[in-house]
Amino acid sequence: MEQENKKINYFLYARKSSENEDRQVQSIDDQIHKLKELAENMNMPIVKIFTEAKSAKKPDNRPIFNDMIRQIENGRANGILCWQINRLSRNPVDSGKLSWMLQNNVIKSIQTIDRKYLPEDNVIIFSVESGAANQFILDLRRNTIRGIESKVEKGWLPALAPQGYMNELISKTIIKDPERFDVMRRVWDLMLTGKYSAIKILDIINNEWDYKTRKTKRAGGKAMSQSEIYRILKDPFYYGYFKYNGKLYEGKHEPMITMEEYERVQELLGRKTRSQSKTREFAFTGIIRCGYCGCQITAEEKTKYIKCDKENRTYTYYRCTRRKKEISCKEPSITLTELEKRLAQELDKITIPTQFKDWAVEIIKKLNEKEINDREKSYKIFDEKYIDLQKQLDNLTKLKLKELITDEEFTNKRKELQIEIIKIREKQKQNQDRGQHWIETMEKAFNFAAHARQVFLSTDDISIKREIISALGCHFKLQDGQLLVEPSEWLVSISDLAKISKNQMERLEPAILGEHKSKNRALDPALTQWGPIQTLVIN
C-alpha cells in the first residue's frame, strides 16, 4: 500500500459552504487537520492544499476547484484527498468530470476520510455516491421551496424583516421591533407632511435621531443608507402586504400605515425624482406641473431696477422647466404674488366660518350613534364584496387550470383582483378605525377648513405654506396662467359644505346672540342641507 501511495501525489481539497447543505460538515480547519493526519499515517504526499467556501450545487461555481482540476490535468498531481466525496461535487456535471478523469487514470486516486476510489473500481460505486450527494441537494431544494411557499401562503414574509420589524425565531413570524417601530412610523409621518424629501428625512434619522439599523450576524448596527430609506418608503410591507416571486401577498404582520398613506408617499416620491442644487428654497417647487407639456414648475429670482423709486427690487417667478425638448412649451411664467393669490382662492373654496365650525363640531358629536349604525352596514357591504372577489379569484384559477384563458389574461386579471382585494381590506380596516377616530378626524378637518387660508396668508414660513398646500390637494397644474387643482378627497365634501355654510351665515347671525336652543333652531336649515355631506366627509 505504501509503495502504491508513493507513486501518487495528492492535492488536499477542503470545502465548506455557508448554506444549509453544510450545517453538519466539519470546519475547513478541522478537515485539513484530520486529512493531514490521515496522509501522514498512510504515507500520502500532499503537494498543495486548496480551500474554498463556495457551494457545489452548480457547476463552474468554484474557481479554486476548477484551478485544482486544471493543475491535475497539467500533471502537477494525480490524486485528491478530501473529507467526503460530496466535498468535491454536488452536481452531475462536476461529478461526471471527476468520474471520467478517474476512469482515464488522469486521477489515480480519490481518498476520503473513510474510503478510496481507484480507476479499476466499478464505476457504479462512484456514480452512486456522487449521485447521492446530488440527490441530497435536489431534496433539500424541494423541501426548502415547499417550506417557503407554505410560509408565504400563511402570510409571512420568507426573508429578513424590514426596518421597524424583527423576525421572531421561535414562532418563525414577524413582529414589531420595540426599539424601531415607532421611529419608522415617524419617518412615514414626516414624508406625509409633504415638507421633507427622502434625503432630508435620512439626514434627520442619522444625525438628529442617531438611528442605527438592526444588528444581524453579518450586517447592521450602522446608520441608515440612502438606498435603505428609499427601499423603506417604497415597500408595501408597511401597509400589510409583501411581494414574493412578483406576486403580492397579504401579510399577517401588523401594518404600520394605511394603503392611502402609502399611495400618497409614492406620489410625493414621484415629485422628487430629480434632485437639484438650489441657492435658496422655494415654497411651491416640486408641487406644480405645467398643464401644457407636463414638466415640473420651477422657481427663480430676478432683480429689476425701478426707475421711479431708484432702487433694485427682487421678484420671484414660477415657470415651466421645459425639459421636454420635443415640445415647444408656451406656458407663461407667473409671479409668486399671483401664484399665492391663486392658491388662496383654492383655499377659499374650502373655508368655512369659525362659528359654523364650532356648531358643526357640536353636532357631529351627537351623530355618533347614527355613525355606529352606518358603520355596521358598511361592515356587511365590505364583507360581501371581499367574499365575491375571493370567489372571482378562485374561478379565475379554475379557468387557468382548464386552459380556457391564456397566461397573460390570467396574470392581468389576477393582479386586478388582488388590487381590489387589497383596497377592500384597507377599507375594512379604515371602517374599523373610523369607529374610534372619526370624531377626532372630523374636528381636524373642520379646523383646517376654518383656519388654513388665514394661516397661509399670514405666515412667511415656507414649510408651513408647503404643508398647507400639500394637504389641500394633489396634481396641481399651471395652465394658461390659471391654477388647476385636484382637491384632496376629504376636502371635496368640505368644499360643498363651505358653500352652504356661507349662504346660511347671514341668517344665522341674529341667532348667535340668543340662547343655545335658539341657536340650534337657527342652525337647522343649514344642518338639513349638510346631512348628506357629513356622511361623505366621514366616509
C-alpha positions in Angstrom: 0.0 0.0 0.0 2.8 2.4 0.9 4.6 1.6 -2.4 1.4 2.4 -4.3 0.8 5.7 -2.4 4.4 6.9 -3.1 3.5 6.9 -6.8 0.6 9.3 -6.3 0.9 13.0 -5.4 -2.1 14.4 -3.7 -3.9 17.7 -3.7 -5.8 18.2 -0.4 -9.2 19.9 -1.1 -11.3 21.2 1.8 -14.6 23.0 1.3 -17.4 24.2 3.5 -20.4 26.3 2.2 -22.3 28.7 4.4 -25.6 27.3 3.1 -28.0 24.7 4.6 -26.2 21.8 2.8 -23.2 22.1 5.0 -24.6 22.7 8.5 -23.2 19.3 9.8 -19.9 19.4 8.0 -16.6 19.9 9.8 -15.0 23.3 9.5 -12.3 23.8 6.9 -9.5 23.8 9.5 -10.9 20.6 11.1 -11.0 18.9 7.7 -7.4 19.9 6.9 -6.2 18.8 10.4 -7.8 15.3 10.1 -6.8 14.8 6.5 -3.2 15.7 7.2 -3.2 13.1 10.0 -4.6 10.5 7.5 -2.0 11.4 4.9 0.8 11.1 7.4 -0.4 7.7 8.6 -0.9 6.3 5.1 2.3 7.9 3.7 0.5 10.0 1.1 2.5 13.1 -0.1 0.4 16.4 -0.2 1.6 18.7 -3.0 -0.7 21.5 -2.2 -3.8 22.4 -0.1 -6.8 24.0 -1.7 -9.6 25.6 0.4 -12.9 27.0 -0.7 -16.0 28.4 0.9 -18.4 28.0 -2.1 -21.5 25.9 -2.8 -21.0 22.9 -5.1 -24.7 22.8 -6.1 -23.9 24.4 -9.5 -21.1 23.7 -12.0 -18.4 26.3 -12.6 -19.3 28.0 -9.3 -15.9 27.2 -7.6 -12.9 28.9 -9.1 -10.4 27.2 -6.7 -11.9 23.7 -7.5 -11.6 24.5 -11.3 -8.0 25.6 -10.8 -7.2 22.3 -9.0 -8.7 20.3 -11.8 -6.6 22.2 -14.4 -3.4 21.6 -12.4 -4.2 17.8 -12.2 -4.7 17.8 -16.0 -1.3 19.5 -16.3 0.3 16.7 -14.3 1.1 18.6 -11.0 -0.7 15.9 -9.0 -2.7 12.8 -9.7 -4.7 12.2 -6.5 -7.2 14.1 -4.5 -7.6 14.0 -0.7 -10.9 15.2 0.7 -13.3 14.8 3.6 -16.1 13.1 1.7 -16.9 12.8 -2.0 -19.7 15.4 -1.6 -16.9 18.0 -0.8 -15.8 17.6 -4.4 -19.2 17.8 -6.1 -23.0 18.0 -5.5 -23.9 18.4 -9.2 -23.8 15.9 -12.1 -21.5 18.0 -14.3 -18.6 18.1 -11.9 -19.3 14.5 -10.8 -19.1 13.4 -14.4 -15.8 15.2 -14.9 -14.2 13.6 -11.9 -15.5 10.1 -12.9 -14.2 10.5 -16.4 -10.7 11.6 -15.1 -10.7 8.7 -12.7 -11.6 6.2 -15.4 -8.9 7.5 -17.7 -6.1 7.4 -15.0 -5.7 11.2 -15.0 -6.7 10.9 -11.4 -5.2 7.7 -9.9 -6.9 8.0 -6.5 -9.5 10.0 -4.6 -9.0 9.4 -0.9 -11.7 10.4 1.6 -11.6 10.1 5.4 -13.1 6.5 5.2 -12.5 5.1 1.7 -10.6 5.2 -1.5 -11.8 5.5 -5.1 -9.5 3.9 -7.8 -9.6 3.8 -11.6 -10.1 0.0 -11.6 -13.1 0.2 -9.2 -16.6 -0.4 -10.5 -17.8 3.0 -11.9 -21.2 2.3 -10.3 -19.8 2.8 -6.8 -18.5 6.3 -7.5 -21.6 7.2 -9.5 -24.0 6.1 -6.7 -22.2 8.1 -4.0 -21.8 11.2 -6.1 -25.4 10.8 -7.3 -26.5 10.6 -3.6 -24.7 13.9 -3.0 -26.6 15.5 -5.9 -29.9 14.0 -4.8 -29.4 15.4 -1.4 -29.2 18.9 -2.9 -32.3 18.3 -5.0 -34.3 17.1 -2.0 -33.0 20.0 0.1 -34.1 22.5 -2.6 -37.5 21.0 -2.9 -38.0 20.9 0.8 -36.8 24.5 1.2 -39.1 25.8 -1.6 -42.0 23.8 -0.1 -41.3 25.4 3.3 -41.0 28.9 1.9 -44.2 28.6 -0.1 -46.1 27.3 2.9 -44.8 30.2 4.9 -45.9 32.7 2.2 -49.4 31.2 1.9 -49.8 31.6 5.7 -49.0 35.3 5.3 -45.4 35.6 6.5 -42.5 37.2 4.5 -39.8 34.5 4.0 -37.0 36.9 4.4 -35.3 39.3 6.8 -37.9 41.7 8.3 -37.6 45.3 7.1 -36.7 48.2 9.5 -39.2 48.6 12.3 -39.9 44.9 12.4 -38.0 41.8 13.5 -38.0 38.1 12.9 -39.4 36.0 15.8 -37.1 33.0 15.7 -39.3 30.6 17.8 -42.7 31.1 16.1 -41.0 31.9 12.7 -43.2 35.0 12.4 -42.5 38.8 12.1 -43.3 41.1 14.9 -42.8 44.8 15.8 -39.3 45.9 16.7 -39.9 47.6 20.1 -36.9 49.9 19.5 -37.6 50.9 15.9 -41.3 50.5 15.1 -42.3 53.9 16.4 -39.3 55.6 14.8 -40.2 54.2 11.4 -43.8 55.4 11.8 -42.3 58.9 12.4 -40.4 58.5 9.1 -43.7 58.0 7.2 -45.3 60.8 9.1 -42.5 63.2 8.1 -42.9 62.2 4.5 -46.6 62.5 4.5 -46.4 66.2 5.6 -45.0 66.9 2.1 -42.3 69.2 3.6 -39.4 66.8 3.5 -37.6 64.9 0.8 -36.4 61.4 1.4 -32.8 62.7 1.6 -33.8 65.3 4.3 -35.5 62.6 6.3 -32.4 60.4 6.1 -30.4 63.3 7.5 -32.8 63.7 10.4 -32.8 59.9 11.1 -29.0 59.6 11.2 -27.9 62.9 12.6 -30.7 64.1 14.8 -32.2 60.8 16.0 -28.8 58.8 15.9 -30.7 55.9 14.4 -28.9 52.5 14.0 -30.2 49.7 11.8 -31.0 46.4 13.5 -27.9 44.3 14.1 -27.7 40.8 12.4 -24.9 38.3 12.2 -23.4 39.8 9.1 -24.6 43.4 9.0 -26.5 46.1 10.7 -25.8 48.3 13.7 -24.9 51.2 11.4 -26.5 54.5 10.2 -29.2 54.1 7.5 -28.1 54.4 3.9 -29.7 56.3 1.1 -30.8 53.2 -0.7 -32.4 51.9 2.5 -34.6 54.9 3.1 -35.9 54.7 -0.5 -36.5 50.9 -0.1 -38.5 51.6 3.1 -40.7 54.3 1.5 -41.5 52.0 -1.5 -42.0 48.8 0.4 -45.7 47.5 0.5 -44.8 45.6 3.6 -45.5 48.7 5.7 -49.2 48.7 4.7 -49.6 45.0 5.4 -48.6 43.2 2.2 -45.4 41.8 0.7 -44.1 40.7 -2.6 -42.7 37.2 -3.3 -41.8 36.0 -6.8 -43.5 39.0 -8.4 -46.8 38.3 -6.6 -48.4 40.4 -3.9 -49.5 38.6 -0.7 -51.4 39.8 2.3 -49.2 39.6 5.4 -50.2 38.5 8.9 -47.9 41.1 10.4 -49.2 44.4 11.9 -49.3 47.2 9.3 -47.6 50.4 10.1 -49.5 52.6 7.7 -52.7 52.6 5.5 -52.7 51.9 1.8 -53.8 55.5 1.2 -50.8 56.8 3.1 -48.6 54.5 1.1 -50.0 55.7 -2.2 -49.7 59.4 -1.1 -46.0 58.8 -0.3 -45.5 57.3 -3.8 -46.9 60.4 -5.3 -44.6 62.6 -3.2 -41.6 60.4 -4.1 -42.6 60.9 -7.8 -42.3 64.6 -7.4 -38.8 64.4 -6.1 -37.2 62.1 -8.7 -34.7 64.8 -9.8 -32.6 66.5 -7.2 -31.3 69.9 -8.0 -28.8 72.2 -6.3 -30.6 75.3 -5.1 -29.2 78.6 -3.8 -32.4 79.0 -1.8 -35.6 77.1 -1.1 -38.9 78.0 -2.8 -42.2 77.0 -1.2 -44.0 75.5 -4.2 -41.4 73.8 -6.4 -41.9 70.1 -6.8 -45.7 70.5 -6.3 -46.9 72.1 -9.5 -46.6 70.8 -13.1 -47.1 72.6 -16.4 -50.5 72.0 -17.9 -49.2 72.4 -21.4 -46.2 69.9 -21.5 -46.4 68.1 -18.1 -42.9 69.3 -16.9 -42.2 70.5 -13.4 -42.7 74.1 -12.5 -39.6 75.6 -11.1 -38.8 79.0 -9.5 -36.2 81.7 -9.9 -35.5 85.1 -8.6 -34.9 88.2 -10.9 -33.8 91.6 -9.8 -35.2 94.7 -11.6 -34.2 98.3 -11.3 -37.2 100.5 -10.6 -36.5 104.0 -12.0 -39.2 105.9 -10.2 -38.0 104.5 -6.8 -34.3 104.5 -7.9 -33.8 101.0 -6.3 -33.4 97.4 -7.2 -36.3 95.0 -6.4 -36.2 91.3 -6.4 -39.2 89.3 -7.8 -39.8 85.5 -7.6 -41.2 83.9 -10.8 -42.5 80.3 -11.2 -42.1 78.9 -14.7 -42.0 75.6 -16.6 -38.6 73.8 -16.7 -39.2 73.0 -20.4 -37.2 69.8 -20.1 -39.1 68.1 -22.9 -37.2 69.3 -25.9 -39.6 67.7 -28.4 -42.4 70.0 -27.1 -42.3 73.8 -27.6 -43.9 74.8 -24.3 -45.8 78.2 -24.4 -46.9 78.3 -20.8 -46.0 81.8 -19.4 -44.3 82.4 -16.1 -46.3 83.6 -13.1 -45.1 85.8 -10.2 -45.0 84.5 -6.6 -47.6 87.1 -5.6 -50.0 86.0 -8.3 -49.4 82.3 -7.6 -50.2 82.7 -3.9 -53.3 84.6 -4.9 -54.4 81.6 -6.9 -53.6 79.3 -4.1 -55.5 81.4 -1.6 -58.5 81.3 -4.0 -58.4 77.5 -3.8 -58.2 77.6 0.0 -61.2 80.0 0.0 -63.3 77.3 -1.7 -63.0 75.0 1.4 -63.0 77.8 4.0 -65.9 77.7 6.5 -66.7 80.4 9.1 -65.3 79.8 12.5 -68.7 80.0 14.2 -70.1 77.4 11.8 -67.1 75.2 12.5 -67.8 75.3 16.3 -71.5 74.5 15.8 -70.7 71.7 13.4 -68.3 70.1 15.8 -71.0 70.1 18.5 -73.5 68.4 16.1 -71.1 65.7 14.8 -70.6 64.6 18.4 -74.3 64.0 18.6 -74.2 62.0 15.4 -72.0 59.3 16.9 -74.9 56.9 17.4 -76.1 57.2 13.8 -72.5 56.7 12.6 -72.2 53.4 14.5 -75.3 52.1 12.6 -73.8 53.3 9.3 -70.6 51.6 10.2 -72.3 48.2 10.8 -73.9 48.4 7.4 -70.5 49.2 5.8 -69.0 46.1 7.6 -71.6 43.9 5.9 -71.1 45.5 2.4 -67.3 45.2 2.6 -67.5 41.6 3.8 -69.8 40.6 0.9 -67.6 42.4 -1.6 -64.5 40.6 -0.2 -66.1 37.2 -0.4 -67.2 37.9 -4.0 -63.7 39.0 -5.0 -62.2 35.8 -3.5 -64.7 33.7 -5.5 -63.7 35.5 -8.7 -60.1 34.8 -7.9 -60.9 31.1 -7.3 -62.9 30.9 -10.5 -60.0 32.5 -12.4 -57.7 29.8 -11.2 -60.1 27.1 -12.3 -60.3 28.7 -15.8 -56.5 28.7 -16.0 -56.2 25.1 -14.9 -58.7 24.2 -17.7 -56.6 26.2 -20.1 -59.7 28.4 -21.0 -57.6 31.6 -20.7 -54.1 32.5 -21.6 -51.2 33.0 -19.2 -51.3 36.8 -19.9 -55.1 37.0 -19.4 -54.7 35.1 -16.1 -51.8 37.2 -14.8 -53.5 40.6 -15.7 -56.9 39.6 -14.2 -55.3 38.1 -11.1 -53.3 41.3 -10.5 -56.5 43.4 -11.0 -58.5 41.3 -8.5 -55.6 41.3 -6.0 -55.5 45.1 -6.1 -59.3 45.2 -5.5 -58.9 42.8 -2.6 -56.2 45.0 -1.0 -58.4 48.1 -1.3 -61.4 46.3 0.2 -59.3 45.0 3.1 -58.0 48.5 3.6 -61.5 50.0 3.6 -62.5 47.3 6.2 -59.6 48.4 8.4 -60.4 52.1 7.9 -64.1 51.4 8.7 -62.9 49.8 12.0 -60.5 52.6 12.8 -63.2 55.2 12.0 -65.3 53.9 14.9 -62.5 55.1 17.2 -61.2 58.2 15.5 -63.9 59.7 13.2 -64.9 62.5 15.6 -61.3 63.5 16.1 -60.7 63.3 12.3 -63.8 65.5 11.7 -62.6 68.1 14.2 -59.2 68.3 12.5 -60.9 68.6 9.1 -63.1 71.4 10.2 -60.2 73.2 11.9 -58.2 73.0 8.7 -61.1 74.3 6.7 -61.7 77.2 9.1 -58.1 78.4 9.5 -55.9 77.1 6.6 -56.4 80.2 4.4 -55.8 82.7 7.2 -52.6 80.9 8.3 -51.4 80.6 4.6 -51.8 84.3 4.0 -50.3 85.5 7.3 -47.2 83.3 7.6 -43.8 83.7 5.9 -42.7 80.2 6.9 -42.1 78.3 3.7 -42.5 74.9 5.4 -46.0 75.8 6.8 -47.2 77.1 3.4 -46.0 73.9 1.7 -47.7 71.7 4.3 -51.0 73.5 3.9 -50.9 73.2 0.1 -49.9 69.5 0.3 -53.0 68.9 2.5 -55.2 70.9 0.1 -54.8 68.6 -2.8 -52.6 67.0 -5.5 -51.9 67.1 -9.2 -51.5 70.9 -9.2 -51.3 72.3 -12.8 -50.4 75.7 -14.1 -52.2 76.2 -17.5 -52.8 79.4 -19.4 -51.9 81.3 -16.3 -54.6 79.6 -14.2 -54.0 77.1 -11.4 -55.9 73.8 -11.6 -56.1 71.7 -8.5 -57.4 68.2 -7.8 -58.5 68.6 -4.2 -57.9 66.0 -1.5 -60.8 63.6 -1.3 -61.8 64.6 2.2 -61.9 68.3 1.1 -64.3 67.7 -1.8 -67.3 67.5 0.7 -65.9 70.3 2.8 -65.9 72.5 -0.3 -69.7 71.8 -0.7 -70.2 72.4 3.0 -68.3 75.8 2.7 -70.8 77.0 0.1 -73.8 76.0 2.3 -72.3 77.5 5.4 -71.5 80.8 3.8 -75.0 81.1 2.4 -76.6 80.3 5.8 -74.4 82.5 8.0 -76.2 85.8 7.4 -79.5 84.2 8.5 -77.8 82.6 11.5 -76.1 85.7 12.8 -79.0 87.0 14.8 -79.4 83.7 16.5 -76.0 83.5 17.9 -76.9 86.3 20.4 -79.8 84.2 21.7 -79.9 81.2 23.9 -78.4 77.8 22.9 -81.8 76.3 21.8 -82.5 79.2 19.6 -79.1 78.9 18.1 -79.7 75.2 17.2 -83.1 76.0 15.7 -81.5 78.7 13.5 -78.8 76.2 12.5 -81.4 73.5 11.5 -81.8 74.7 7.8 -78.0 74.5 7.3 -77.8 71.1 9.0 -80.6 69.8 6.8 -78.6 70.6 3.8 -75.4 69.5 5.4 -76.8 66.0 6.3 -75.7 64.1 3.1 -72.4 66.0 3.0 -71.3 65.0 6.5 -71.7 61.3 5.5 -69.3 61.9 2.6 -66.8 63.6 4.8 -66.6 60.8 7.4 -66.5 58.2 4.7 
